[in-house]
Amino acid sequence: MTADNAAGVHERLAGYRDRFNGLFANYFDSVAEQGPPRNSFVPEALELVRDMSLRGGKRLRVALLYEAARLVAPDTVPGLDEAALSIELLQTHGLIHDDIIDDSPVRRGAPSVYYAYRERFPDRPQTALGLAVLAGDLAAFLSVQVLLTAPVPRELRQAMAAVQATAGADTVRGQFLDLERDFGPMPDREVLDTVSEYKSARYSVLAPLQLGLLAAGADPAAHENELARYARLLGVSGQMRDDYLDLFADARTVGKPAGSDLREGRRSYAVCALLAATSGAERAVVESALAGPGCPPQTVERIQDIARRHGVDNELLAEIRRCAQEAAAVAANWRGRWRDEAVEFFEQLPLWGVLRAQ
């Protein structure tokens, strides 16, 4: 992938992000006006959901949605804005509940919703937990509501809501799989890929593709296998990239200390590759770090040295690149059936992700 191609992908993503952030802010303004009067908990929850939603994010899902519609229609079609809001509200729901599951104090450079409530109710931890769960639930139900009230024919509203409901259920299944992965026998590659598919790829890639095509008047079911293949490959390469960065990236690059998966006992792609490559005393160091509690910076640095000595970093980069190239090849097969300008975006996007890992 050339620098010009990478810049083109980045520019299109930035354009979608900037436009959508204004749309998202206006949406929350309209929802706030509909709240019940004479209360404080509901407006506070909505404000926390709003803050989490607008705090950051690349809006990659939004870009996938609009580019999927452009595969079929050159101009923006009705229903896309509502679908974009739905996608990002579902993402907010996932982030809020992720932070509860992981007991994460920070999200996107500020307190997580869970910890914001813990600060608000320091002497009532169960109340803080319950309110955080409800805030995540609020985002999930809003994500369905915004589709069911979209200004499009009822059949399309129902079809889009069905896509989102399926994506949400699959994501919850993925959360179960993600937690189960860290118990019992060491997971193999198929298990890791299945976790990535259900926890991330189905709602972050597949659902936006399906929603965009539906809004543009195409039937995604006619392309089910290739859409699912593209989504799985993109999701796997993206998760593998995140796992690589978690272990090897400079803290200034990723905004957090390296080795969080080690400290939390997470059997990520990087951790599993490291365990497979080591034995004896080196493997014992890794297993001890995973057993916890915690993992000091000097131990992370030692493990990084062990991983590089065994070529785990290069192995992961090569696999990220292979999955990305395969996803790009899937998209290349769409030429001749769909508009080439949009197809090019789907070809370049996986390779842009590889550059972000290097």
SVG drawing of the C-alpha trace seen along z (x, -y; Angstrom):
<svg xmlns="http://www.w3.org/2000/svg" viewBox="-44 -20 61 48">
<polyline fill="none" stroke="black" stroke-width="0.4" points="0.0,0.0 1.4,-3.4 1.6,-6.5 -1.0,-8.1 -3.4,-5.2 -3.0,-5.3 -3.5,-9.1 -6.7,-8.6 -8.2,-6.1 -7.3,-8.4 -8.8,-11.4 -12.1,-9.6 -12.3,-8.3 -11.6,-11.7 -14.4,-13.2 -16.9,-10.7 -15.8,-11.2 -16.1,-15.0 -19.5,-15.0 -20.9,-12.3 -19.7,-13.9 -21.9,-16.8 -24.8,-14.6 -24.3,-12.6 -24.2,-15.7 -27.5,-17.0 -29.0,-13.6 -28.3,-13.7 -29.7,-17.2 -33.0,-15.9 -33.1,-12.9 -32.5,-15.1 -35.5,-17.1 -37.7,-14.0 -36.7,-12.9 -39.1,-12.7 -39.3,-15.9 -38.4,-16.4 -35.6,-13.9 -31.8,-13.9 -30.7,-10.2 -32.0,-10.0 -30.4,-13.3 -27.2,-12.3 -27.1,-8.9 -27.9,-10.4 -25.1,-12.9 -22.6,-10.2 -23.7,-8.2 -23.3,-11.3 -19.9,-12.1 -18.7,-8.5 -20.1,-8.6 -18.6,-11.9 -15.3,-11.5 -13.4,-10.0 -13.2,-7.0 -12.2,-6.7 -15.8,-6.1 -14.6,-3.3 -18.1,-1.6 -19.7,-4.8 -17.3,-4.9 -18.0,-1.2 -21.7,-1.9 -21.6,-4.9 -19.1,-3.2 -21.2,-0.1 -24.1,-2.2 -21.8,-3.8 -21.1,-0.3 -24.6,-0.6 -25.7,-4.2 -23.4,-7.2 -25.4,-9.6 -26.4,-9.4 -29.7,-7.6 -32.3,-8.0 -31.8,-5.9 -28.0,-6.0 -27.7,-8.7 -30.1,-6.7 -28.1,-3.5 -24.9,-5.4 -26.3,-6.6 -27.5,-3.1 -24.1,-1.6 -22.3,-4.0 -24.9,-3.8 -24.4,0.0 -20.7,-0.6 -21.2,-2.9 -23.3,-0.2 -20.4,2.2 -17.8,-0.1 -19.8,-0.9 -20.4,2.8 -16.8,3.7 -15.5,1.3 -17.8,2.9 -16.6,6.4 -12.9,5.4 -13.2,3.0 -11.6,0.3 -11.2,-3.1 -10.4,-5.0 -11.8,-5.0 -10.6,-7.4 -8.6,-9.5 -11.3,-10.1 -13.2,-8.2 -15.3,-5.3 -19.0,-5.5 -18.7,-2.9 -16.0,-4.8 -17.8,-8.1 -20.7,-6.6 -18.3,-5.1 -17.0,-8.7 -20.6,-9.9 -21.6,-7.3 -18.4,-6.3 -20.3,-4.8 -22.9,-2.9 -20.9,-0.6 -23.9,1.5 -25.9,-1.6 -22.9,-2.8 -22.8,0.7 -26.5,0.7 -26.6,-2.7 -23.6,-1.9 -25.4,1.2 -28.5,-0.8 -26.6,-3.5 -25.2,-0.8 -28.7,0.6 -30.0,-2.8 -27.5,-3.1 -28.5,0.3 -32.2,-0.4 -31.6,-3.8 -29.7,-2.1 -32.8,-0.1 -35.2,-2.9 -33.4,-5.2 -33.7,-2.7 -37.4,-2.0 -38.2,-5.7 -36.1,-6.3 -37.9,-8.2 -37.8,-5.2 -40.4,-2.5 -41.5,-0.2 -40.0,2.9 -36.6,1.2 -36.8,0.1 -37.6,3.6 -34.9,5.1 -32.3,2.8 -33.5,3.3 -33.2,7.1 -29.6,6.6 -28.7,4.6 -30.5,7.0 -28.6,9.9 -25.3,8.0 -26.0,7.1 -26.9,10.7 -23.8,12.0 -21.6,9.4 -22.9,10.6 -22.1,14.2 -18.7,12.9 -18.3,11.5 -19.0,14.8 -16.5,16.5 -13.9,13.8 -14.2,14.5 -14.3,18.3 -11.1,18.1 -9.0,17.3 -10.1,20.5 -9.3,24.1 -6.9,25.3 -4.8,22.9 -7.0,21.7 -6.0,22.6 -6.2,20.2 -9.7,21.2 -10.9,20.3 -9.1,16.9 -10.6,16.2 -14.1,17.1 -13.8,14.7 -12.7,12.0 -15.6,12.7 -18.3,12.6 -17.0,10.0 -16.0,7.5 -16.3,8.4 -20.0,9.1 -21.1,5.8 -18.1,3.6 -17.8,4.8 -20.6,7.1 -23.5,5.2 -22.4,1.8 -22.0,3.5 -25.4,5.1 -27.1,1.8 -25.4,-0.2 -26.5,2.2 -30.0,2.4 -30.4,-1.4 -29.1,-1.6 -31.7,1.0 -29.5,4.1 -30.1,7.4 -27.1,8.3 -28.4,11.9 -27.4,12.4 -23.8,11.7 -23.8,13.3 -20.8,15.5 -18.4,13.0 -19.5,10.2 -19.0,12.5 -15.6,13.6 -14.5,10.0 -15.8,9.1 -14.1,12.0 -10.7,11.3 -10.8,7.6 -11.9,8.3 -9.2,10.9 -6.5,8.7 -7.7,5.7 -7.8,7.6 -4.4,9.1 -3.0,5.6 -4.5,4.4 -2.9,7.4 0.4,6.7 0.3,3.0 -0.6,3.9 2.6,5.9 5.1,4.1 4.0,0.5 5.4,-2.4 3.1,-3.7 3.1,-7.2 1.8,-5.6 -1.2,-3.7 -1.9,-6.0 -1.4,-3.3 1.4,-1.2 2.4,1.9 1.4,5.3 -2.2,4.8 -3.2,8.2 -0.4,9.8 -1.5,7.9 -5.1,9.0 -4.3,12.6 -5.7,12.3 -4.9,15.0 -4.6,12.7 -3.1,13.6 0.2,12.1 0.2,13.9 -0.7,17.3 2.0,16.8 4.5,16.0 3.6,19.1 3.9,21.3 7.3,20.0 8.9,20.3 9.7,23.1 11.4,23.7 12.4,20.6 11.2,18.2 7.8,19.7 7.6,19.7 8.2,15.9 5.2,15.4 3.0,17.8 3.8,16.2 2.9,12.8 -0.4,14.1 -1.2,15.7 -0.9,12.2 -1.8,10.3 -0.4,7.4 2.8,7.4 5.4,4.7 6.9,2.7 10.3,4.4 8.6,7.8 6.8,6.5 10.1,5.3 11.7,8.7 8.9,10.4 9.1,8.1 12.8,9.0 11.9,12.7 9.2,12.2 11.5,10.3 14.3,12.9 11.9,15.6 10.6,13.5 7.1,13.3 6.8,9.6 7.6,10.4 5.4,13.5 2.4,11.4 3.1,8.7 3.3,11.3 0.0,12.8 -1.7,9.4 -0.5,8.6 -1.6,12.0 -5.2,11.6 -5.3,8.0 -4.2,9.1 -6.8,11.8 -9.5,9.4 -8.4,7.0 -8.6,9.9 -12.2,10.6 -13.1,7.0 -11.3,7.0 -13.7,9.7 -16.5,7.1 -15.2,5.2 -17.6,5.4 -20.6,5.9 -20.4,2.8 -19.0,-0.7 -15.3,-0.6 -14.7,-3.8 -16.3,-2.3 -14.7,1.1 -11.3,-0.5 -12.0,-1.8 -12.7,1.8 -9.6,3.0 -7.3,0.4 -8.8,0.4 -7.3,3.7 -3.9,2.7 -4.2,-0.7 -4.7,1.2 -1.4,3.1 0.5,-0.3 -1.0,-1.3 0.7,1.7 4.1,1.1"/>
</svg>
